Amino acid sequence: MRLAWPDLVIEHISPDDFGAWILEWAGLIEGRIAPAFMNKFGVWFLRRAEGPVEMLDVFSGTVERVAESYEEFVCNVNDPSWQEAYLLSPLVFTLHEAGKIPGDYQCYAVALHPVMGGPNPMAGELVEPRFVTVMDIPVWQSLCAQFVGRGRA
């Protein structure tokens, strides 16, 4: 089995969906942004109007710059080692083998969320497929924001 790009990312996010889903992170994300895409665990890659691309890690509730420009970001995304680290391609492969495949408007959710003691795949921690479920994106975004203390009041 070989993974395709749609197996690794959620892209073509409508403006309405983006507005609703990112609203969960109000206060953490400021300024003008647009989605580049999400990985299959709901981690955001966001384009800034000024050029940089930032990652919103839904497991830690942190934002970090991952590229100084969109062009640099595209180059990084095409690197298999970047895909392993940021798109979690080995874990996605394992989940596909286990028959866990998200549908439209769905992503993977780790139970327990890392702040509750579960493994953090973005930190390179081992995640067994039995601790991963498929969940609707807006539900996972809301839960993650609440877990890391960033949810809407």
MOZIVEN-V388135 format. One record per helix or strand. SS is the DSSP state (A for helix, B for strand). FROM is the first residue (numbers start at 0). TO is the last residue. If there is no record, write none. Layout:
BEGIN
<<SS	FROM	TO> <SS	FROM	TO>>
END
This chain:
BEGIN
<<A	4	7> <B	8	9> <A	14	24> <B	25	25> <B	28	28> <B	32	38> <B	43	47> <B	52	56> <B	61	66> <A	69	76> <A	79	85> <A	88	96> <B	105	109> <A	113	115> <A	120	122> <A	128	130> <B	131	135> <A	136	146>>
END
